[in-house]
């Protein structure tokens, strides 16, 4: 009998460059402690309720029926790992992008969250990009987005055959989560730590894989295993280097500007130094499941709900010109503003250093800051990323957020 330890687990994502099997690859996704996956059932209960017989007896039983399987749920954390590809062309010897191209080890997850293929996610460009570094959500206004298979290989770190994982061999068990979708990505700013993303999503089903998961060059997928940057130690981002650029956007603000018009009807920059914060992107997935009587139904697939970009940032309260105190006062006093608009650019790892990741929210509506009275007084500002246009096809209909990786 063998026990399974979470630290021996490896996770793989089966995902296509252009939606065809010819360009399907198996990406290794290094995950952190605390990952999970599960699937429940939807049931119906039938109960009896009747009066007593002449003998004083009554029926009090119940029956249970399994109606359907609920969508599978999965979640895990990854580090943010911007990387520059080596000298090989993409897919050659497991390389991720073309020679010298920038990419992220966790990039396949961003691409599945923002488009239905990898190439459409990378700045919306056509198949054949040399770089896989920018995810601007330009092709995210679709009913469905990326659907991929995910494999959790329990005991993989102890397996002697590293190019093939087979359930029951070398104390390995492989679980396949079929037709997965990314529901949310959450970036937390712990300035004393390493930049991380919390991922969560759903899938159609969980099953134990009864065939081998081949991770060789000519393995389970046409392009084999992609794991470039996985063993590199120079592609982690230090959070304490993170900076934030804020600019009040006069042209996108509606209502009477009031105190926010501090620069004579021109945009105004604010100098804010972060002490913490969060950015969360939600797809608000819904999985459709039929309700046929007399059989156990499985989820058919997902549809997209409202795309939501939100978060908060914290900083010390200080009275320097155009800093946190001025921002708080102007927001508080501009009571005629209906929708305020601020451009936010989070330089995770620093705006000019490498490796780094820039997260740009072009139009953010800020809520009133709230004070936190500790040893040093600080403020917490919640924000909501909004599109420039609510049209389904306008170029600014998907510009709530843009994520750009720059490797070292």
Order of alpha helices (4+ residues) and beta strands (2+ residues): beta-beta-beta-beta-beta-beta-beta-beta-alpha-alpha-beta-beta-beta-beta-beta-beta-beta-beta-beta-beta-beta-beta-beta-beta-beta-alpha-beta-beta-beta-beta-beta-beta
